[in-house]
Amino acid sequence: GCGGESDQTVGPNAERGRRLYLVNCVVCHNRDPSKDGPTGPAIKGSSETLLQFRVLRRSYPPGYVPKRKSTAMPAYPHLKKAIPHLAAYLR
C-alpha cells in the first residue's frame, strides 16, 4: 500500500507481535528480524513451533538444526500467550 508499511506489520496480530518483539527481543536480535543481532541470529520466518520451544523452553523442536550453538537465550514464560503474535510478525 501507500502507507509504507512492510508486509510484516499487516494485521493486528502482527502489529502486536512487532511491539512485543521490540520490547523483548531487540536487545539480542536485530531491530530488523531478517538480520543477525549482536548475540542472536536473524529470526524472520521462525515458525510458531520453533518460537514455542525457544522462547518457553530454551530448546529446539526435534530435528531442528540451530543457526548458532548458544545457550545464552533465557526462557520467557510470560510470553506464552504472545507466541502466535510474534509468529505473525516474523512471517
C-alpha positions in Angstrom: 0.0 0.0 0.0 0.8 3.6 0.0 1.4 3.8 3.8 4.9 2.4 3.5 4.4 -0.4 5.9 6.2 -3.7 5.3 4.3 -7.0 4.9 5.4 -7.9 8.4 3.2 -5.3 10.1 -0.1 -6.2 8.3 -2.9 -7.1 10.7 -3.5 -6.7 14.4 -1.7 -9.9 15.4 1.4 -9.0 13.5 1.4 -5.4 14.9 1.1 -6.8 18.5 3.9 -9.2 17.7 6.0 -6.3 16.4 5.6 -4.4 19.6 6.4 -7.5 21.7 9.5 -8.1 19.5 10.7 -4.5 20.0 10.3 -4.7 23.8 11.6 -8.2 24.4 13.9 -9.3 21.5 15.9 -6.5 20.0 18.4 -6.4 22.9 19.9 -9.6 21.4 18.3 -9.8 18.0 18.5 -7.1 15.4 15.7 -4.5 15.2 15.2 -5.9 11.7 14.4 -9.6 12.3 15.8 -10.6 8.9 19.3 -9.6 10.1 21.6 -11.1 12.7 21.8 -9.2 16.0 24.7 -8.7 18.4 24.1 -12.1 20.1 21.0 -13.6 18.5 20.6 -14.8 14.9 18.1 -13.4 12.3 14.7 -14.9 13.2 12.5 -13.8 10.4 10.4 -16.7 9.2 10.6 -18.6 12.5 7.7 -21.0 12.9 5.3 -20.8 15.8 6.6 -24.2 16.9 10.2 -23.0 16.9 9.2 -19.9 18.9 7.4 -22.1 21.5 10.4 -24.2 22.0 13.0 -21.4 22.1 11.0 -18.8 24.0 9.3 -21.0 26.5 11.7 -24.0 26.9 15.2 -22.8 25.8 15.3 -25.8 23.5 14.7 -26.7 19.9 12.0 -28.8 18.2 13.0 -32.3 17.3 15.2 -32.4 14.2 15.8 -28.6 14.1 19.4 -27.6 13.4 20.2 -24.3 15.2 21.8 -21.4 13.4 24.1 -20.8 16.3 25.4 -23.0 19.1 24.5 -20.9 22.1 22.7 -21.3 25.4 22.6 -17.5 26.1 18.8 -17.1 25.4 16.8 -17.3 28.6 13.3 -18.7 28.8 10.5 -16.1 28.7 7.4 -18.0 30.1 5.5 -14.7 30.5 5.3 -14.6 26.6 3.4 -17.9 26.3 0.2 -16.2 25.0 2.3 -13.9 22.8 3.8 -16.6 20.7 1.1 -16.5 17.9 1.5 -12.7 17.7 5.3 -13.0 17.4 5.0 -15.7 14.8 2.6 -13.5 12.8 5.1 -10.7 12.9 8.1 -12.8 11.9 6.3 -14.4 8.9 
